[in-house]
Amino acid sequence: MKQNITLSMEKDLIRKSKILAAKREISISKLLSRELTRILSDEDLYESAQKRATARLKKGVHLGGKILATREELHERR
């Protein structure tokens, strides 16, 4: 469902936006809508990647080898 909003922007930004929208043969509304959609999509992808990376860090990575001594044995004072 679409809904109208009101924005306040600098006059120069509005002028440049009109020029860009005209070059792309779309309205300013469509231009802003596409850009916001792209930004939000990128944000969703970033959050998803961040969650996957955090899960991998929590799980850890097995680098092979065997544990031959406990931490206490390694640091035992003689």
Backbone torsions as a table, in degrees:
resi	resn	phi	psi	omega
1	MET	NA	130.4	179.8
2	LYS	-89.7	149.9	178.4
3	GLN	-145.1	139.7	178.5
4	ASN	-79.9	148.0	174.0
5	ILE	-134.0	162.8	177.3
6	THR	-114.6	132.3	179.8
7	LEU	-119.2	149.1	172.4
8	SER	-113.5	122.9	-179.8
9	MET	-138.6	159.5	175.6
10	GLU	-62.7	145.6	-178.6
11	LYS	-57.8	-40.5	-179.4
12	ASP	-64.0	-38.7	178.0
13	LEU	-65.6	-39.7	177.5
14	ILE	-63.7	-44.4	179.8
15	ARG	-61.0	-46.7	179.8
16	LYS	-65.9	-35.5	178.0
17	SER	-65.2	-40.1	177.5
18	LYS	-62.5	-41.7	179.6
19	ILE	-64.3	-46.8	-180.0
20	LEU	-62.4	-45.2	179.0
21	ALA	-61.5	-40.7	179.1
22	ALA	-64.5	-41.4	177.5
23	LYS	-60.4	-36.3	-179.2
24	ARG	-88.8	-1.5	-179.6
25	GLU	56.7	44.5	176.0
26	ILE	-137.2	168.1	178.1
27	SER	-81.2	161.5	175.2
28	ILE	-60.8	-38.8	178.8
29	SER	-58.5	-45.6	-179.9
30	LYS	-67.2	-40.3	178.3
31	LEU	-58.7	-50.2	179.5
32	LEU	-64.7	-40.3	179.4
33	SER	-61.0	-44.5	178.9
34	ARG	-63.5	-43.6	-178.8
35	GLU	-66.6	-42.3	177.4
36	LEU	-63.9	-39.2	177.1
37	THR	-61.8	-43.4	179.0
38	ARG	-63.9	-44.9	-179.7
39	ILE	-61.3	-45.9	-179.3
40	LEU	-66.9	-36.4	177.0
41	SER	-65.0	-44.3	177.4
42	ASP	-60.4	-40.3	179.7
43	GLU	-63.9	-43.2	177.9
44	ASP	-61.9	-43.2	178.8
45	LEU	-63.5	-40.7	179.5
46	TYR	-63.8	-46.9	-179.6
47	GLU	-62.2	-39.8	178.2
48	SER	-63.7	-45.0	178.4
49	ALA	-64.3	-38.4	179.4
50	GLN	-64.3	-41.5	178.5
51	LYS	-64.6	-42.0	178.3
52	ARG	-63.3	-43.4	-179.5
53	ALA	-64.6	-41.7	178.8
54	THR	-63.6	-41.2	178.3
55	ALA	-62.9	-41.1	178.2
56	ARG	-64.5	-40.1	178.8
57	LEU	-64.6	-40.6	179.8
58	LYS	-66.1	-37.4	-179.9
59	LYS	-70.4	-39.0	-178.8
60	GLY	86.4	174.4	-178.3
61	VAL	-128.4	127.6	177.3
62	HIS	-82.4	119.6	-176.8
63	LEU	-99.1	10.9	179.6
64	GLY	89.3	-175.5	179.2
65	GLY	79.8	172.8	-179.7
66	LYS	-126.2	148.8	176.0
67	ILE	-84.7	115.2	-175.7
68	LEU	-97.4	-17.5	-179.5
69	ALA	-146.5	156.2	176.6
70	THR	-81.2	167.1	178.4
71	ARG	-60.0	-41.8	-178.5
72	GLU	-63.3	-41.0	179.0
73	GLU	-64.4	-39.9	-179.5
74	LEU	-65.9	-34.3	-175.4
75	HIS	-103.8	14.2	-179.1
76	GLU	-65.9	132.4	179.2
77	ARG	-85.2	134.6	-179.2
78	ARG	-114.5	NA	NA
